[in-house]
Amino acid sequence: MSSWRSSRRIWDISQVLRPGLPVWPGDTAFGFERTWRMEDGSPVNVGRIVMSTHSGTHADAPLHYDAAGLDAAGMELDPFIGECLVVDARGVSGEIDVADLPHLGSADRVLFRTWEAFPHDEWRSDWKPIAAETIEWLALQSVKLVGTDAPSVDPQDSKTMDAHKAVARNDMRILEGLVLDDVAEGRYELIALPLKVGGGDAGLTRAILRELRDA
């Protein structure tokens, strides 16, 4: 009898949604409460969640940065499933530029590790953004998705959202808030499905990397 367990290693690269989760300054704090309790006589436990659409690990929908863009429910899933390249950008100073990229080969999806250790318990605004020119160059290489362990591909104080606009011009997709501490630079299979939220400007995502079959 065959086992259901995969022989390929899996890395969970998602944040844990929980009270106290750091969120963008001024955005909705994550809240959870138990509304039905077994200890009170209910046959089941049921909870209620209040949160921002951009809590934790999430996929930006085009609607987030384009008033006429697709909502989370309208996004095709193909960009979020398939082979990807994880790039270790911890040594980069300032924005991630084209010169900071390794040879991509045929990577359709590129994820950037920028934190030495992911800041699970505090909001930090000193992340490394991705230059708009880098997004444009990645699009020329047929990259369809860009991911980062930072809260955004743009700086926190950006008013022009240049990297997001470059993504929009090239019909790419974005994953933000990934946890890549235990992931070495290299190639993996990405599976990161955003929730199908009608009218949503982002989709909360359980993102994993899986070892490639020929690894």
Secondary structure, DSSP 8 states (H G I E B T S, - for coil): ---SS-SS-EEE------TT----TTS---EEEEEE-GGGT-SS-EEEEE--TTSSSEEE-GGGT-TTS--GGG--SGGGEEEEEEEE-TT--SSB-GGG----TT-SEEEEE--SS--TTS-------B-HHHHHHHHHTT--EEEESSS-SS-TT-SS-HHHHHHHHTT-EEEES---TT--SEEEEEEEEE---TT-SEEEEEEEEE--TT-
